[in-house]
């Protein structure tokens, strides 16, 4: 059956992925590869999204296993180093800390990918897959029955499915229909994003300036280009949005202390208010939450879609709990318990870090500065946190072979992932 088949050609027996953003498309591909028939519902992803997504190596390797990474790779830039610089003017300032992928035996932490490229390649892959059918309209109603969910779409189609994978964003209708409550909060911050060219090569280094209003993060793109996520207070963000490209370039260059030389803004800036969300459950009533339906937090530490990719990995594992019915309680419980520790830990840590940047409370500044100084001066601890940042448990897992290797007086092998060769 062609991947372009419309939902009117069937009425049941497919897992429904509601939401066709990157997380939804990755879920559809992964489940189809695992042998499930899928209906992916939702319009083609935003073709005006000028943001980029930094994916860490575990997520890159997952995309590779789905057969899409080699097509995406030419338009990406490797993240070989990540640097944190205190750009505040407070009494207590943190030391600059640089995290190098080479310290943990790899060439790159991950790659920075333009969202337009990521969305296009994933869309082409799901369209071509024989187990994935599409409905380009949105689901508008969900009726939960004992052994399935009846779903109505905006084009009038009605289908039944044993399982809904809710990838329909922070305002998820599928989540609400399943009765899953959420805790929500807002930040006094707006993220302004754009891409720019610069005279000085970035050397595959991403720099995150911590300011009183939040992080100002430059992330490499191919060549002498970078993407920017500038988290500012809403009033200043409005000022940035009103600037022309030359004025914005001067503001960026000043904020970066001219470390990349003269700057030229390549794309029109876009703004995104920041908020947070975490559900009280991550699965219930034949509904599994992934992506922003399951977690929303500020763009700090490259966590968003990396967390979403781990959602999909756990989804595939949970589905193995019942081969006959994808929506049974065994599957639902396995997914909820599997995702809860990771999502709560990442959401909490990002929230705490962001609030310490906003806080004028001196003890909070001292704690943040002391923590960064400890990471700067103790390489083994720094390596531990780098591995944990790539994948939960990665730091602890590395300790075990380290102890074994020390006892055997042997050298640990290194892992060498893909590298795009950009300078």
C-alpha positions in Angstrom: 0.0 0.0 0.0 1.4 3.4 -1.0 2.5 5.9 1.7 0.2 8.5 0.0 -3.0 6.4 0.7 -5.8 8.5 2.1 -7.6 7.5 5.3 -10.8 7.0 3.4 -9.4 3.7 2.0 -9.5 2.1 5.5 -11.3 2.5 8.7 -9.4 0.5 11.4 -6.5 -1.6 12.5 -3.8 1.0 12.2 -2.0 2.9 15.0 -2.8 6.6 14.7 0.0 9.1 15.1 -1.9 12.4 15.6 0.5 15.2 14.7 2.9 15.4 11.8 5.8 17.4 13.2 9.3 15.9 13.6 8.4 13.8 16.7 5.3 12.4 15.0 7.1 11.6 11.7 9.9 9.9 13.6 7.4 7.9 15.6 5.6 6.9 12.4 8.8 5.8 10.7 10.0 3.8 13.8 6.7 2.0 14.2 6.4 1.2 10.5 10.0 -0.1 10.5 9.0 -2.3 13.5 6.2 -3.8 11.4 3.1 -1.8 12.4 0.6 -0.2 10.0 0.4 3.5 10.7 -1.9 6.4 9.9 -0.1 9.7 10.2 -2.5 12.6 10.6 -1.8 16.3 10.3 -0.8 18.9 7.7 2.7 19.1 6.2 5.1 20.6 8.7 5.7 24.4 8.9 7.7 25.5 5.8 8.6 28.8 7.4 10.3 27.5 10.5 13.7 29.2 10.5 14.8 27.6 13.7 17.4 24.8 13.9 17.5 21.7 16.1 20.6 20.4 17.8 20.4 16.6 18.0 22.9 14.7 20.1 24.6 11.6 18.9 22.1 9.1 20.3 19.3 10.8 18.4 21.5 11.1 15.3 22.2 7.3 15.5 18.4 6.7 15.8 17.8 8.8 12.6 20.5 6.8 10.9 18.7 3.5 11.9 15.6 4.9 10.3 17.5 5.5 7.0 17.2 9.3 6.9 20.4 10.6 8.5 22.6 10.4 5.4 20.2 12.6 3.4 20.0 15.2 6.3 23.8 15.2 7.0 25.1 17.5 4.2 23.1 20.4 5.5 24.3 20.1 9.2 27.2 21.2 11.3 29.0 19.1 13.9 29.0 20.2 17.6 32.5 19.4 18.6 32.6 21.7 21.6 30.1 23.5 23.8 31.1 26.6 25.8 29.3 28.3 28.6 30.2 32.0 29.2 28.8 34.2 32.0 27.5 37.3 30.2 25.9 38.8 33.3 27.0 42.0 35.1 26.3 40.5 38.5 28.6 40.5 41.5 29.0 36.7 41.4 30.0 35.6 37.9 30.6 32.0 36.8 33.8 30.9 35.1 33.8 30.1 31.4 33.5 26.3 30.9 34.2 24.4 27.7 32.9 20.9 27.1 34.9 19.1 24.4 33.5 15.9 22.7 37.1 14.6 22.5 37.2 14.3 26.3 34.7 11.4 26.1 36.2 9.8 23.0 34.0 11.1 20.2 34.4 13.7 17.5 31.1 15.5 18.1 28.3 15.7 20.7 25.8 15.9 17.9 24.8 18.0 14.9 22.8 21.2 14.3 20.1 20.7 11.7 17.9 23.4 10.0 14.3 22.5 10.8 13.3 23.0 7.2 15.8 20.3 6.2 14.7 17.9 9.0 11.0 18.4 8.2 11.5 17.9 4.4 13.5 14.7 4.7 11.2 13.2 7.3 8.2 14.1 5.1 9.7 12.4 2.1 10.5 9.3 4.1 7.0 8.9 5.6 5.4 9.6 2.2 7.5 6.8 0.6 7.0 4.2 3.3 4.6 1.4 2.3 3.2 1.0 5.9 2.4 4.6 6.4 -0.9 6.2 5.2 -1.5 9.9 5.5 -4.5 12.1 6.3 -3.5 15.7 5.9 -6.3 17.0 8.1 -6.4 17.3 11.9 -8.2 15.1 14.3 -11.1 17.0 15.8 -12.7 14.5 18.2 -11.8 11.3 20.1 -14.3 8.7 21.4 -12.8 6.2 23.8 -14.2 2.7 23.7 -13.2 -0.4 25.6 -11.0 -1.8 22.9 -10.4 1.1 20.5 -10.6 4.8 19.9 -12.9 6.3 17.3 -11.3 9.4 15.8 -13.1 12.1 13.7 -11.1 14.3 11.3 -11.7 17.8 10.0 -12.3 16.4 6.5 -15.2 14.3 7.9 -13.4 10.9 7.9 -13.9 8.7 10.9 -11.5 5.8 11.8 -11.0 3.5 14.7 -7.6 2.7 16.1 -6.2 0.5 19.0 -3.7 3.2 20.0 -3.3 7.0 19.5 0.2 8.3 19.7 -0.3 12.0 20.6 2.3 14.1 18.8 0.0 17.1 18.4 1.9 19.6 20.5 1.7 21.4 23.7 -2.1 22.0 23.3 -2.7 18.4 22.5 -6.4 17.6 21.9 -5.6 13.8 22.1 -4.1 14.3 25.5 -7.1 16.3 26.7 -9.5 13.7 25.3 -7.7 11.0 27.3 -8.3 13.0 30.5 -4.6 13.5 31.1 -4.1 16.7 33.2 -1.0 18.9 32.9 1.0 21.3 35.0 1.7 24.4 33.0 3.7 27.6 33.7 5.0 30.6 31.8 8.4 32.3 31.9 8.9 36.1 31.6 11.0 35.4 28.5 10.8 35.3 24.7 13.1 33.4 22.4 14.2 35.4 19.3 15.7 33.1 16.6 17.6 33.8 13.4 20.7 32.6 11.4 23.7 34.7 10.6 27.0 34.7 8.8 30.3 35.7 10.4 33.9 36.4 9.4 35.7 34.3 12.0 35.2 30.4 11.7 33.1 28.9 14.5 35.4 25.8 14.6 32.3 23.7 15.4 32.0 25.4 18.8 28.6 26.3 20.2 28.7 29.1 22.8 26.0 29.8 25.3 26.1 33.2 27.0 24.2 33.2 30.3 22.6 36.6 30.8 20.2 38.1 33.3 17.3 37.4 31.0 18.3 33.9 29.9 20.7 32.1 27.6 22.0 33.7 24.4 23.1 30.6 22.3 25.1 30.5 19.1 25.1 27.1 17.4 27.3 26.2 14.3 25.8 25.8 10.8 27.8 24.6 7.7 30.6 27.1 6.7 30.9 30.4 8.5 27.3 30.5 9.5 25.5 30.0 12.9 22.0 29.9 14.2 21.0 31.9 17.2 18.5 31.5 20.1 18.4 34.7 22.0 16.2 34.5 25.2 15.3 37.9 26.3 12.6 39.6 28.4 9.5 40.3 26.3 10.0 44.1 26.1 13.6 43.7 24.8 12.5 40.9 22.5 9.9 43.3 20.9 12.8 45.8 20.3 14.9 43.0 18.7 12.0 42.0 16.4 11.6 45.7 15.2 15.2 45.9 14.1 16.3 45.6 10.5 19.0 43.1 9.6 21.9 45.5 9.9 20.7 46.8 13.3 20.2 43.2 14.6 23.6 42.2 13.4 25.2 45.0 15.4 23.3 43.9 18.5 24.4 40.3 18.1 28.0 41.2 17.5 28.0 43.3 20.6 26.4 40.6 22.7 29.0 38.1 21.5 31.9 40.5 22.2 32.8 40.2 18.5 34.2 36.7 19.0 33.0 35.7 15.5 34.0 39.0 13.9 31.7 40.9 11.6 28.1 39.5 11.4 25.5 39.5 8.7 22.0 38.4 9.5 20.8 35.9 6.9 17.1 35.2 7.9 14.3 37.3 9.3 14.1 37.0 13.1 11.2 35.1 14.6 10.0 35.1 18.2 8.6 32.4 20.5 7.2 33.0 24.0 8.6 30.5 26.5 6.6 28.3 28.7 6.7 24.9 30.5 4.4 21.9 30.6 4.5 18.4 32.1 1.6 15.9 32.1 0.6 14.1 35.3 0.7 10.9 33.2 2.5 10.1 30.0 0.0 7.5 28.8 -3.6 6.6 29.6 -6.7 5.3 27.9 -5.0 3.9 24.8 -3.1 7.2 24.3 0.6 7.7 24.5 2.2 11.2 24.6 5.4 12.1 22.8 7.2 15.3 21.9 5.7 18.5 23.1 2.5 16.8 24.1 4.6 15.2 26.8 7.2 17.9 27.7 7.7 21.6 27.1 10.6 23.7 28.5 13.0 26.5 27.5 15.7 25.9 24.8 18.5 25.2 27.2 21.0 22.3 26.8 19.6 20.9 23.5 17.0 18.7 25.1 13.7 19.1 23.2 13.7 16.7 20.2 16.4 14.6 21.8 13.9 13.9 24.5 11.3 13.3 21.9 13.5 10.7 20.2 13.8 8.9 23.4 10.0 9.0 23.7 9.9 7.1 20.4 12.5 4.5 21.6 10.5 3.9 24.7 7.3 3.6 22.6 8.8 0.9 20.4 9.9 -1.0 23.6 6.5 -0.6 25.2 4.7 -1.9 22.1 6.6 -5.2 22.5 4.7 -5.8 25.7 1.6 -6.9 23.8 1.9 -8.0 20.2 -1.8 -8.5 19.7 -3.2 -5.2 21.0 -1.1 -2.0 20.8 -3.2 -0.1 23.3 -3.6 -2.5 26.2 -2.8 -1.5 29.8 0.5 -3.4 29.6 1.7 -1.1 26.9 0.4 2.0 28.5 2.0 1.2 31.9 5.3 0.3 30.3 5.5 3.6 28.4 4.4 5.7 31.4 6.9 4.1 33.8 9.6 4.1 31.1 9.4 7.8 30.4 8.6 9.3 33.7 12.1 9.5 35.3 13.8 10.9 32.2 11.2 13.5 31.4 10.7 14.7 35.0 14.5 14.9 35.6 15.2 16.9 32.4 12.2 19.2 32.8 13.2 19.9 36.4 16.9 20.5 35.7 16.2 22.9 32.8 13.7 24.8 34.8 16.1 25.2 37.8 18.9 26.3 35.6 16.7 28.8 33.8 15.4 30.2 37.0 18.9 30.6 38.5 19.7 32.8 35.5 16.7 35.0 36.2 17.2 35.2 39.9 19.0 38.0 41.7 19.1 35.9 44.8 22.8 35.8 45.7 22.9 32.2 47.1 21.4 31.0 43.8 24.2 32.7 41.9 26.8 31.3 44.2 25.5 27.7 43.8 25.4 28.1 39.9 28.9 29.6 39.8 30.3 26.9 42.2 28.8 24.1 40.2 30.3 25.4 36.9 33.7 25.9 38.6 33.7 22.3 39.9 32.9 21.1 36.3 35.7 23.3 34.9 38.5 22.0 37.2 37.5 18.3 37.6 37.8 16.6 34.2 36.3 13.2 35.3 33.2 14.9 36.7 32.9 17.0 33.5 33.1 13.9 31.4 30.4 12.2 33.6 28.0 15.1 33.0 28.8 15.2 29.3 27.8 11.6 29.0 24.7 12.1 31.1 23.8 15.0 28.8 23.9 12.7 25.8 21.8 9.9 27.3 20.5 9.3 30.8 22.6 6.8 32.6 25.5 7.3 30.1 27.8 8.7 32.8 27.1 5.8 35.2 27.4 3.2 32.4 30.9 4.6 31.5 32.1 4.2 35.1 31.6 0.4 35.0 33.8 -0.4 32.1 36.3 2.2 33.4 36.7 0.3 36.6 36.9 -3.0 34.7 39.5 -1.5 32.4 41.5 -0.2 35.3 41.6 -3.7 36.9 42.7 -5.3 33.6 45.1 -2.4 32.9 43.7 -2.0 29.4 42.6 1.0 27.4 38.9 1.6 26.7 37.9 1.8 23.1 36.6 5.1 21.8 33.4 5.7 19.9 33.8 7.6 16.6 30.4 8.9 15.2 29.8 10.6 11.9 31.5 13.9 11.4 30.6 16.4 8.6 34.1 17.8 8.3 33.0 21.4 8.5 35.6 23.8 10.0 
